[in-house]
Amino acid sequence: MTFMEDNYREIITKAVCGKGNKFTKAKHKVTPPHKPSSILGCWIINHKYKARKVAKNKVEVTGSYDINIWYSYHKNTKTEAITERVTYTETIPLSERDKKCFRGADEVIVKVTQQPNCLECQISKCGEQIIVEVERGFTVKLLGETKVYVRVDPSYHTSDDFYEDYDSHEHYSKSSPDFLPEKKHK
């Protein structure tokens, strides 16, 4: 098939040229101001992230979140909550890639499939730190330009008659002006 054939048109459009997924578990060490006696709660908030293409077949996601830990100290007689900001970088390989994409395959769409979540929070063996295990997951899509060939109906012809065939006034004159519910005033 050649572009010069009258029955085909070449369309250049954006399309998904690559996809990838990654699920990660990470451990973070947090050092509280007091030696912890027990963990009372742990949660993760304020997740922020962005993605960019770093290689022909890799996308890098960088982000941060806050780990909040509520713990007791002084032999379980006092409590305190601490917050620590954590940053991360994930390199996600593109497991599916369309080699026919060309020009500008660097626009990235990233979706969080698993928000950062605390799996486990415990006091370290030395007793001075708190170890937090976190899970997170992403799906990325790489967009680029590609060509699509479409067949054109050879019997179809373009003319100004197309617009004359559609009488918009006649079409809208058949519409009911009462199609919206009446607004009630109090």
Contact map, one row per residue, 1 for C-alpha under 8 A:
111010000000000000000000000000000000000000000000000000000000000000000000000000000000000000000000000000000000000000000000000000000000000000000000000000000000000000000000000000000000000000
111110000000000000000000000000000000000000000000000000000000000000000000000000000000000000000000000000000000000000000000000000000000000000000000000000000000000000000000000000000000000000
111111011100000000000000000000000000000000000000000000000000000000000000000000000000000000000000000000000000000000000000000000000000000000000000000000000000000000000000000000000000000000
011111010000000000000000000000000000000000000000000000000000000000000000000000000000000000000000000000000000000000000000000000000000000000000000000000000000000000000000000000000000000000
111111110000000000000000000000000000000000000000000000000000000000000000000000000000000000000000000000000000000000000000000000000000000000000000000000000000000000000000000000000000000000
001111111000000000000000000000000000000000000000000000000000000000000000000000000000000000000000000000000000000000000000000000000000000000000000000000010100000000000000000000000000000000
000011111000000000000000000000000000000000000000000000000000000000000000000000000000000000000000000000000000000000000000000000000000000000000000000000111100000000000000000000000000000000
001111111100000000000000000000000000000000000000000000000000000000000000000000000000000000000000000000000000000000000000000000000000000000000000000011110000000000000000000000000000000000
001001111110000000000000000000000000000000000000000000000000000000000000000000000000000000000000000000000000000000000000000000000000000000000000000011110000000000000000000000000000000000
001000011111000000000000000000000000000000000000000000000000000000000000000000000000000000000000000000000000000000000000000000000000000000000000001111000000000000000000000000000000000000
000000001111100000000000000000000000000000000000000000000000000000000000000000000000000000000000000000000000000000000000000000000000000000000000001111000000000000000000000000000000000000
000000000111110000000000000000000000000000000000000000000000000000000000000000000000000000000000000000000000000000000000000000000000000000000000111100000000000000000000000000000000000000
000000000011111000000000000000000000000000000000000000000000000000000000000000000000000000000000000000000000000000000000000000000000000000000000111100000000000000000000000000000000000000
000000000001111100000000000000000000000000000000000000000000000000000000000000000000000000000000000000000000000000000000000000000000000000000011110000000000000000000000000000000000000000
000000000000111110000000000000000000000000000000000000000000000000000000000000000000000000000000000000000000000000000000000000000000000000000011110000000000000000000000000000000000000000
000000000000011111100000000000000000000000000000000000000000000000000000000000000000000000000000000000000000000000000000000000000000000000001111000000000000000000000000000000000000000000
000000000000001111100000000000000000000000000000000000000000000000000000000000000000000000000000111010001000000000000000000000000000000000001111000000000000000000000000000000000000000000
000000000000000111110000000000000000000000000000000000001000000000000000000000000000000000000111110000000000000000000000000000000000000000001110000000000000000000000000000000000000000000
000000000000000111111000000000000000000000000000000000000000000000000000000000000000000000000111100000000000000000000000000000000000000000111100000000000000000000000000000000000000000000
000000000000000001111100000000000000000000000000000000000000000000000000000000000000000000011111000000000000000000000000000000000000000000111000000000000000000000000000000000000000000000
000000000000000000111110000000000000000000000000000000000000000000000000000000000000000000011110000000000000000000000000000000000000000011110000000000000000000000000000000000000000000000
000000000000000000011111000000000000000000000000000000000000000000000000000000000000000000010000000000000000000000000000000000000000000011100000000000000000000000000000000000000000000000
000000000000000000001111100000000000000000000000000000000000000000000000000000000000000000000000000000000000000001000000000000000000001111000000000000000000000000000000000000000000000000
000000000000000000000111110000000000000000000000000000000000000000000000000000000000000000000000000000000000000000000000000000000000001110000000000000000000000000000000000000000000000000
000000000000000000000011111000000000000000000000000000000000000000000000000000000000000000000000000000000000000000000000000000000000111100000000000000000000000000000000000000000000000000
000000000000000000000001111100000000000000000000000000000000000000000000000000000000000000000000000000000000000000000000000000000000111000000000000000000000000000000000000000000000000000
000000000000000000000000111110000000000000000000000000000000000000000000000000000000000000000000000000000000000000000000000000000011110000000000000000000000000000000000000000000000000000
000000000000000000000000011111000000000000000000000000000000000000000000000000000000000000000000000000000000000000000000000000000011110000000000000000000000000000000000000000000000000000
000000000000000000000000001111100000000000000000000000000000000000000000000000000000000000000000000000000000000000000000000000001111000000000000000000000000000000000000000000000000000000
000000000000000000000000000111110000000000000000000000000000000000000000000000000001000000000000000000000000000000000000000000001111000000000000000000000000000000000000000000000000000000
000000000000000000000000000011111000000000000000000000000000000000000000000000000000000000000000000000000000000000000000000000011100000000000000000000000000000000000000000000000000000000
000000000000000000000000000001111111000000000000000000000000000000000000000000000100000000000000000000000000000000000000000000011100000000000000000000000000000000000000000000000000000000
000000000000000000000000000000111110000000000000000000000000000000000000000000000000000000000000000000000000000000000000000000000000000000000000000000000000000000000000000000000000000000
000000000000000000000000000000011111000000000000000000000000000000000000110000000000000000000000000000000000000000000000000000010000000000000000000000000000000000000000000000000000000000
000000000000000000000000000000011111100000000000000000000000000000000000110000000000000000000000000000000000000000000000000000111000000000000000000000000000000000000000000000000000000000
000000000000000000000000000000010111111000000000000000000000000000000011110000000000000000000000000000000000000000000000001000111100000000000000000000000000000000000000000000000000000000
000000000000000000000000000000000011111000000000000000000000000000000011111100000000000000000000000000000000000000000000000000000000000000000000000000000000000000000000000000000000000000
000000000000000000000000000000000001111100000000000000000000000000000011100100000000000000000000000000000000000000000000001000000000000000000000000000000000000000000000000000000000000000
000000000000000000000000000000000001111111000000000000000000000000001111000000000000000000000000000000000000000000000000111000000000000000000000000000000000000000000000000000000000000000
000000000000000000000000000000000000011111000000000000000000000000001111000000000000000000000000000000000000000000000000000000000000000000000000000000000000000000000000000000000000000000
000000000000000000000000000000000000001111100000000000000000000000001110000000000000000000000000000000000000000000000000000000000000000000000000000000000000000000000000000000000000000000
000000000000000000000000000000000000001111110000000000000000000000111100000000000000000000000000000000000000000000000100100000000000000000000000000000000000000000000000000000000000000000
000000000000000000000000000000000000000011111000000000000000000000111000000000000000000000000000000000000000000000001100000000000000000000000000000000000000000000000000000000000000000000
000000000000000000000000000000000000000001111110000000000000000011110000000000000000000000000000000000000000000000011100000000000000000000000000000000000000000000000000000000000000000000
000000000000000000000000000000000000000000111110000000000000000011110000000000000000000000000000000000000000000000000000000000000000000000000000000000000000000000000000000000000000000000
000000000000000000000000000000000000000000011111000000000000000111000000000000000000000000000000000000000000000000000000000000000000000000000000000000000000000000000000000000000000000000
000000000000000000000000000000000000000000011111100000000000001111000000000000000000000000000000000000000000000000110000000000000000000000000000000000000000000000000000000000000000000000
000000000000000000000000000000000000000000000111110000000000001110000000000000000000000000000000000000000000000000000000000000000000000000000000000000000000000000000000000000000000000000
000000000000000000000000000000000000000000000011111000000000111100000000000000000000000000000000000000000000000000000000000000000000000000000000000000000000000000000000000000000000000000
000000000000000000000000000000000000000000000001111100000000111000000000000000000000000000000000000000000000010000000000000000000000000000000000000000000000000000000000000000000000000000
000000000000000000000000000000000000000000000000111110000011110000000000000000000000000000000000000000000001110000000000000000000000000000000000000000000000000000000000000000000000000000
000000000000000000000000000000000000000000000000011111000011100000000000000000000000000000000000000000000111000000000000000000000000000000000000000000000000000000000000000000000000000000
000000000000000000000000000000000000000000000000001111110111000000000000000000000000000000000000000000000111000000000000000000000000000000000100000000000000000000000000000000000000000000
000000000000000000000000000000000000000000000000000111110111000000000000000000000000000000000000000000000000000000000000000000000000000000000000000000000000000000000000000000000000000000
000000000000000000000000000000000000000000000000000011111110000000000000000000000000000000000000000000000000000000000000000000000000000000000000000000000000000000000000000000000000000000
000000000000000000000000000000000000000000000000000011111100000000000000000000000000000000000000000000000000000000000000000000000000000000000000000000000000000000000000000000000000000000
000000000000000001000000000000000000000000000000000000111110000000000000000000000000000000001100100000000000000000000000000000000000000000000000000000000000000000000000000000000000000000
000000000000000000000000000000000000000000000000000011111111000000000000000000000000000000111100000000000000000000000000000000000000000000000000000000000000000000000000000000000000000000
000000000000000000000000000000000000000000000000001111101111100000000000000000000000000000111100000000000001000000000000000000000000000000010000000000000000000000000000000000000000000000
000000000000000000000000000000000000000000000000001111000111110000000000000000000000000011110000000000000000000000000000000000000000000000000000000000000000000000000000000000000000000000
000000000000000000000000000000000000000000000000111100000011111000000000000000000000000011110000000000000000000000000000000000000000000000000000000000000000000000000000000000000000000000
000000000000000000000000000000000000000000000000111000000001111100000000000000000000001111000000000000000000000000000000000000000000000000000000000000000000000000000000000000000000000000
000000000000000000000000000000000000000000000011110000000000111110000000000000000000001110000000000000000000000000000000000000000000000000000000000000000000000000000000000000000000000000
000000000000000000000000000000000000000000000111100000000000011111000000000000000000111100000000000000000000000000000000000000000000000000000000000000000000000000000000000000000000000000
000000000000000000000000000000000000000000011111000000000000001111100000000000000000111000000000000000000000000000010000000000000000000000000000000000000000000000000000000000000000000000
000000000000000000000000000000000000000000011110000000000000000111110000000000000011110000000000000000000000000000000000000000000000000000000000000000000000000000000000000000000000000000
000000000000000000000000000000000000000001111000000000000000000011111000000000000011110000000000000000000000000000000000000000000000000000000000000000000000000000000000000000000000000000
000000000000000000000000000000000000000001111000000000000000000001111100000000001111000000000000000000000000000000000000000000000000000000000000000000000000000000000000000000000000000000
000000000000000000000000000000000000001111100000000000000000000000111110000000001110000000000000000000000000000000000000000000000000000000000000000000000000000000000000000000000000000000
000000000000000000000000000000000000001111000000000000000000000000011111000000111100000000000000000000000000000000000000000000000000000000000000000000000000000000000000000000000000000000
000000000000000000000000000000000001111110000000000000000000000000001111100000111000000000000000000000000000000000000000000000000000000000000000000000000000000000000000000000000000000000
000000000000000000000000000000000001111100000000000000000000000000000111111111110000000000000000000000000000000000000000000000000000000000000000000000000000000000000000000000000000000000
000000000000000000000000000000000111110000000000000000000000000000000011111111110000000000000000000000000000000000000000000000000000000000000000000000000000000000000000000000000000000000
000000000000000000000000000000000111100000000000000000000000000000000001111111000000000000000000000000000000000000000000000000000000000000000000000000000000000000000000000000000000000000
000000000000000000000000000000000000100000000000000000000000000000000001111111000000000000000000000000000000000000000000000000000000000000000000000000000000000000000000000000000000000000
000000000000000000000000000000000000110000000000000000000000000000000001111111100000000000000000000000000000000000000000000000000000000000000000000000000000000000000000000000000000000000
000000000000000000000000000000000000000000000000000000000000000000000001111111100000000000000000000000000000000000000000000000000000000000000000000000000000000000000000000000000000000000
000000000000000000000000000000000000000000000000000000000000000000000001111111110000000000000000000000000000000000000000000000000000000000000000000000000000000000000000000000000000000000
000000000000000000000000000000000000000000000000000000000000000000000111100111111000000000000000000000000000000000000000000000000000000000000000000000000000000000000000000000000000000000
000000000000000000000000000000000000000000000000000000000000000000000111100001111100000000000000000000000000000000000000000000000000000000000000000000000000000000000000000000000000000000
000000000000000000000000000000000000000000000000000000000000000000011110000000111110000000000000000000000000000000000000000000000000000000000000000000000000000000000000000000000000000000
000000000000000000000000000000010000000000000000000000000000000000011100000000011111000000000000000000000000000000000000000000000000000000000000000000000000000000000000000000000000000000
000000000000000000000000000000000000000000000000000000000000000001111000000000001111100000000000000000000000000000000000000000000000000000000000000000000000000000000000000000000000000000
000000000000000000000000000001000000000000000000000000000000000001110000000000000111110000000000000000000000000000000000000000000000000000000000000000000000000000000000000000000000000000
000000000000000000000000000000000000000000000000000000000000000111100000000000000011111000000000000000000000000000000000000000000000000000000000000000000000000000000000000000000000000000
000000000000000000000000000000000000000000000000000000000000000111100000000000000001111100000000000000000000000000000000000000000000000000000000000000000000000000000000000000000000000000
000000000000000000000000000000000000000000000000000000000000011110000000000000000000111110000000000000000000000000000000000000000000000000000000000000000000000000000000000000000000000000
000000000000000000000000000000000000000000000000000000000000011100000000000000000000011111000000000000000000000000000000000000000000000000000000000000000000000000000000000000000000000000
000000000000000000000000000000000000000000000000000000000001111000000000000000000000001111100000000000000000000000000000000000000000000000000000000000000000000000000000000000000000000000
000000000000000000000000000000000000000000000000000000000001110000000000000000000000000111110000000000000000000000000000000000000000000000000000000000000000000000000000000000000000000000
000000000000000000000000000000000000000000000000000000000111100000000000000000000000000011111000000000000000000000000000000000000000000000000000000000000000000000000000000000000000000000
000000000000000000011100000000000000000000000000000000000111100000000000000000000000000001111100000000000000000000000000000000000000000000010000000000000000000000000000000000000000000000
000000000000000000011000000000000000000000000000000000001110000000000000000000000000000000111110000000000000000000000000000000000000000000000000000000000000000000000000000000000000000000
000000000000000001111000000000000000000000000000000000001110000000000000000000000000000000011111100000000000000000000000000000000000000000000000000000000000000000000000000000000000000000
000000000000000001111000000000000000000000000000000000000000000000000000000000000000000000001111100000000000000000000000000000000000000000000000000000000000000000000000000000000000000000
000000000000000001110000000000000000000000000000000000000000000000000000000000000000000000000111110000000000000000000000000000000000000000000000000000000000000000000000000000000000000000
000000000000000011100000000000000000000000000000000000001000000000000000000000000000000000000111111000000000000000000000000000000000000000000000000000000000000000000000000000000000000000
000000000000000011000000000000000000000000000000000000000000000000000000000000000000000000000001111110000000000000000000000000000000000000000000000000000000000000000000000000000000000000
000000000000000010000000000000000000000000000000000000000000000000000000000000000000000000000000111111000000000000000000000000000000000000000000000000000000000000000000000000000000000000
000000000000000000000000000000000000000000000000000000000000000000000000000000000000000000000000011111000000000000000000000000000000000000000000010000000000000000000000000000000000000000
000000000000000010000000000000000000000000000000000000000000000000000000000000000000000000000000011111101000000000000000000000000000000000000001111000000000000000000000000000000000000000
000000000000000000000000000000000000000000000000000000000000000000000000000000000000000000000000001111111000000000000000000000000000000000000001110000000000000000000000000000000000000000
000000000000000000000000000000000000000000000000000000000000000000000000000000000000000000000000000011111000000000000000000000000000000000000001100000000000000000000000000000000000000000
000000000000000000000000000000000000000000000000000000000000000000000000000000000000000000000000000001111110000000000000000000000000000000000011100000000000000000000000000000000000000000
000000000000000010000000000000000000000000000000000000000000000000000000000000000000000000000000000011111110000000000000000000000000000000000111100000000000000000000000000000000000000000
000000000000000000000000000000000000000000000000000110000000000000000000000000000000000000000000000000011111000000000000000000000000000000000111000000000000000000000000000000000000000000
000000000000000000000000000000000000000000000000000110000000000000000000000000000000000000000000000000011111100000000000000000000000000000000111000000000000000000000000000000000000000000
000000000000000000000000000000000000000000000000001110000010000000000000000000000000000000000000000000000111110000000000000000000000000000011110000000000000000000000000000000000000000000
000000000000000000000000000000000000000000000000001000000000000000000000000000000000000000000000000000000011111000000000000000000000000000011110000000000000000000000000000000000000000000
000000000000000000000000000000000000000000000000011000000000000000000000000000000000000000000000000000000001111100000000000000000000000001111000000000000000000000000000000000000000000000
000000000000000000000000000000000000000000000000000000000000000000000000000000000000000000000000000000000000111110000000000000000000000001110000000000000000000000000000000000000000000000
000000000000000000000000000000000000000000000000000000000000000000000000000000000000000000000000000000000000011111100000000000000000000111100000000000000000000000000000000000000000000000
000000000000000000000000000000000000000000000000000000000000000000000000000000000000000000000000000000000000001111100000000000000000000111100000000000000000000000000000000000000000000000
000000000000000000000010000000000000000000000000000000000000000000000000000000000000000000000000000000000000000111111000000000000000001111000000000000000000000000000000000000000000000000
000000000000000000000000000000000000000000000010000000000000000000000000000000000000000000000000000000000000000111111000000000000000001110000000000000000000000000000000000000000000000000
000000000000000000000000000000000000000000010010000000000000000010000000000000000000000000000000000000000000000001111100000000000000011110000000000000000000000000000000000000000000000000
000000000000000000000000000000000000000000110000000000000000000000000000000000000000000000000000000000000000000001111110000000000000011100000000000000000000000000000000000000000000000000
000000000000000000000000000000000000000001110000000000000000000000000000000000000000000000000000000000000000000000011111100000000001111000000000000000000000000000000000000000000000000000
000000000000000000000000000000000000000000000000000000000000000000000000000000000000000000000000000000000000000000001111100000000001111000000000000000000000000000000000000000000000000000
000000000000000000000000000000000000000000000000000000000000000000000000000000000000000000000000000000000000000000000111110000000011110000000000000000000000000000000000000000000000000000
000000000000000000000000000000000000001001000000000000000000000000000000000000000000000000000000000000000000000000000111111000000111100000000000000000000000000000000000000000000000000000
000000000000000000000000000000000000001000000000000000000000000000000000000000000000000000000000000000000000000000000001111100000111000000000000000000000000000000000000000000000000000000
000000000000000000000000000000000001011000000000000000000000000000000000000000000000000000000000000000000000000000000000111110111110000000000000000000000000000000000000000000000000000000
000000000000000000000000000000000000000000000000000000000000000000000000000000000000000000000000000000000000000000000000011111111110000000000000000000000000000000000000000000000000000000
000000000000000000000000000000000000000000000000000000000000000000000000000000000000000000000000000000000000000000000000001111100000000000000000000000000000000000000000000000000000000000
000000000000000000000000000000000000000000000000000000000000000000000000000000000000000000000000000000000000000000000000000111111000000000000000000000000000000000000000000000000000000000
000000000000000000000000000000000011000000000000000000000000000000000000000000000000000000000000000000000000000000000000001111111100000000000000000000000000000000000000000000000000000000
000000000000000000000000000000110111000000000000000000000000000000000000000000000000000000000000000000000000000000000000001101111100000000000000000000000000000000000000000000000000000000
000000000000000000000000000011110011000000000000000000000000000000000000000000000000000000000000000000000000000000000000001101111110000000000000000000000000000000000000000000000000000000
000000000000000000000000000011110001000000000000000000000000000000000000000000000000000000000000000000000000000000000000111100111111000000000000000000000000000000000000000000000000000000
000000000000000000000000001111000000000000000000000000000000000000000000000000000000000000000000000000000000000000000001111100001111100000000000000000000000000000000000000000000000000000
000000000000000000000000001111000000000000000000000000000000000000000000000000000000000000000000000000000000000000000111110000000111110000000000000000000000000000000000000000000000000000
000000000000000000000000111100000000000000000000000000000000000000000000000000000000000000000000000000000000000000000111100000000011111000000000000000000000000000000000000000000000000000
000000000000000000000000111100000000000000000000000000000000000000000000000000000000000000000000000000000000000000011111000000000001111100000000000000000000000000000000000000000000000000
000000000000000000000011110000000000000000000000000000000000000000000000000000000000000000000000000000000000000001111110000000000000111110000000000000000000000000000000000000000000000000
000000000000000000000011100000000000000000000000000000000000000000000000000000000000000000000000000000000000000111111000000000000000011111000000000000000000000000000000000000000000000000
000000000000000000001111000000000000000000000000000000000000000000000000000000000000000000000000000000000000000111110000000000000000001111100000000000000000000000000000000000000000000000
000000000000000000001110000000000000000000000000000000000000000000000000000000000000000000000000000000000000011111000000000000000000000111110000000000000000000000000000000000000000000000
000000000000000000111100000000000000000000000000000000000000000000000000000000000000000000000000000000000000011110000000000000000000000011111000000000000000000000000000000000000000000000
000000000000000000111000000000000000000000000000000000000010000000000000000000000000000000010000000000000001111000000000000000000000000001111100000000000000000000000000000000000000000000
000000000000000111110000000000000000000000000000000000000000000000000000000000000000000000000000000000000001110000000000000000000000000000111110000000000000000000000000000000000000000000
000000000000000111100000000000000000000000000000000010000000000000000000000000000000000000000000000000001111100000000000000000000000000000011111000000000000000000000000000000000000000000
000000000000011111000000000000000000000000000000000000000000000000000000000000000000000000000000000000011111100000000000000000000000000000001111100000000000000000000000000000000000000000
000000000000011110000000000000000000000000000000000000000000000000000000000000000000000000000000000011111110000000000000000000000000000000000111110000000000000000000000000000000000000000
000000000001111000000000000000000000000000000000000000000000000000000000000000000000000000000000000011111000000000000000000000000000000000000011111000000000000000000000000000000000000000
000000000001111000000000000000000000000000000000000000000000000000000000000000000000000000000000000111000000000000000000000000000000000000000001111100000000000000000000000000000000000000
000000000111100000000000000000000000000000000000000000000000000000000000000000000000000000000000000010000000000000000000000000000000000000000000111110000000000000000000000000000000000000
000000000111100000000000000000000000000000000000000000000000000000000000000000000000000000000000000000000000000000000000000000000000000000000000011111000000000000000000000000000000000000
000000011110000000000000000000000000000000000000000000000000000000000000000000000000000000000000000000000000000000000000000000000000000000000000001111100000000000000000000000000000000000
000000011110000000000000000000000000000000000000000000000000000000000000000000000000000000000000000000000000000000000000000000000000000000000000000111110000000000000000000000000000000000
000000111000000000000000000000000000000000000000000000000000000000000000000000000000000000000000000000000000000000000000000000000000000000000000000011111000000000000000000000000000000000
000001111000000000000000000000000000000000000000000000000000000000000000000000000000000000000000000000000000000000000000000000000000000000000000000001111101000000000000000000000000000000
000000100000000000000000000000000000000000000000000000000000000000000000000000000000000000000000000000000000000000000000000000000000000000000000000000111111000000000000000000000000000000
000001100000000000000000000000000000000000000000000000000000000000000000000000000000000000000000000000000000000000000000000000000000000000000000000000011111100000000000000000000000000000
000000000000000000000000000000000000000000000000000000000000000000000000000000000000000000000000000000000000000000000000000000000000000000000000000000001111100000000000000000000000000000
000000000000000000000000000000000000000000000000000000000000000000000000000000000000000000000000000000000000000000000000000000000000000000000000000000011111110000000000000000000000000000
000000000000000000000000000000000000000000000000000000000000000000000000000000000000000000000000000000000000000000000000000000000000000000000000000000000111111000000000000000000000000000
000000000000000000000000000000000000000000000000000000000000000000000000000000000000000000000000000000000000000000000000000000000000000000000000000000000001111111000000000000000000000000
000000000000000000000000000000000000000000000000000000000000000000000000000000000000000000000000000000000000000000000000000000000000000000000000000000000000111111000000000000000000000000
000000000000000000000000000000000000000000000000000000000000000000000000000000000000000000000000000000000000000000000000000000000000000000000000000000000000011111110000000000000000000000
000000000000000000000000000000000000000000000000000000000000000000000000000000000000000000000000000000000000000000000000000000000000000000000000000000000000011111111000000000000000000000
000000000000000000000000000000000000000000000000000000000000000000000000000000000000000000000000000000000000000000000000000000000000000000000000000000000000011111111100000000000000000000
000000000000000000000000000000000000000000000000000000000000000000000000000000000000000000000000000000000000000000000000000000000000000000000000000000000000000111111110000000000000000000
000000000000000000000000000000000000000000000000000000000000000000000000000000000000000000000000000000000000000000000000000000000000000000000000000000000000000111111110000000000000000000
000000000000000000000000000000000000000000000000000000000000000000000000000000000000000000000000000000000000000000000000000000000000000000000000000000000000000011111110000000000000000000
000000000000000000000000000000000000000000000000000000000000000000000000000000000000000000000000000000000000000000000000000000000000000000000000000000000000000001111111000000000000000000
000000000000000000000000000000000000000000000000000000000000000000000000000000000000000000000000000000000000000000000000000000000000000000000000000000000000000000111111111000000000000000
000000000000000000000000000000000000000000000000000000000000000000000000000000000000000000000000000000000000000000000000000000000000000000000000000000000000000000000111111100000000000000
000000000000000000000000000000000000000000000000000000000000000000000000000000000000000000000000000000000000000000000000000000000000000000000000000000000000000000000011111110000000000000
000000000000000000000000000000000000000000000000000000000000000000000000000000000000000000000000000000000000000000000000000000000000000000000000000000000000000000000011111111000000000000
000000000000000000000000000000000000000000000000000000000000000000000000000000000000000000000000000000000000000000000000000000000000000000000000000000000000000000000011111111100000000000
000000000000000000000000000000000000000000000000000000000000000000000000000000000000000000000000000000000000000000000000000000000000000000000000000000000000000000000001111111100000000000
000000000000000000000000000000000000000000000000000000000000000000000000000000000000000000000000000000000000000000000000000000000000000000000000000000000000000000000000111111100000000000
000000000000000000000000000000000000000000000000000000000000000000000000000000000000000000000000000000000000000000000000000000000000000000000000000000000000000000000000011111110000000000
000000000000000000000000000000000000000000000000000000000000000000000000000000000000000000000000000000000000000000000000000000000000000000000000000000000000000000000000001111111000000000
000000000000000000000000000000000000000000000000000000000000000000000000000000000000000000000000000000000000000000000000000000000000000000000000000000000000000000000000000001111110000000
000000000000000000000000000000000000000000000000000000000000000000000000000000000000000000000000000000000000000000000000000000000000000000000000000000000000000000000000000000111111000000
000000000000000000000000000000000000000000000000000000000000000000000000000000000000000000000000000000000000000000000000000000000000000000000000000000000000000000000000000000011111100000
000000000000000000000000000000000000000000000000000000000000000000000000000000000000000000000000000000000000000000000000000000000000000000000000000000000000000000000000000000011111100000
000000000000000000000000000000000000000000000000000000000000000000000000000000000000000000000000000000000000000000000000000000000000000000000000000000000000000000000000000000001111110000
000000000000000000000000000000000000000000000000000000000000000000000000000000000000000000000000000000000000000000000000000000000000000000000000000000000000000000000000000000000111111000
000000000000000000000000000000000000000000000000000000000000000000000000000000000000000000000000000000000000000000000000000000000000000000000000000000000000000000000000000000000001111100
000000000000000000000000000000000000000000000000000000000000000000000000000000000000000000000000000000000000000000000000000000000000000000000000000000000000000000000000000000000000111110
000000000000000000000000000000000000000000000000000000000000000000000000000000000000000000000000000000000000000000000000000000000000000000000000000000000000000000000000000000000000011111
000000000000000000000000000000000000000000000000000000000000000000000000000000000000000000000000000000000000000000000000000000000000000000000000000000000000000000000000000000000000001111
000000000000000000000000000000000000000000000000000000000000000000000000000000000000000000000000000000000000000000000000000000000000000000000000000000000000000000000000000000000000000111
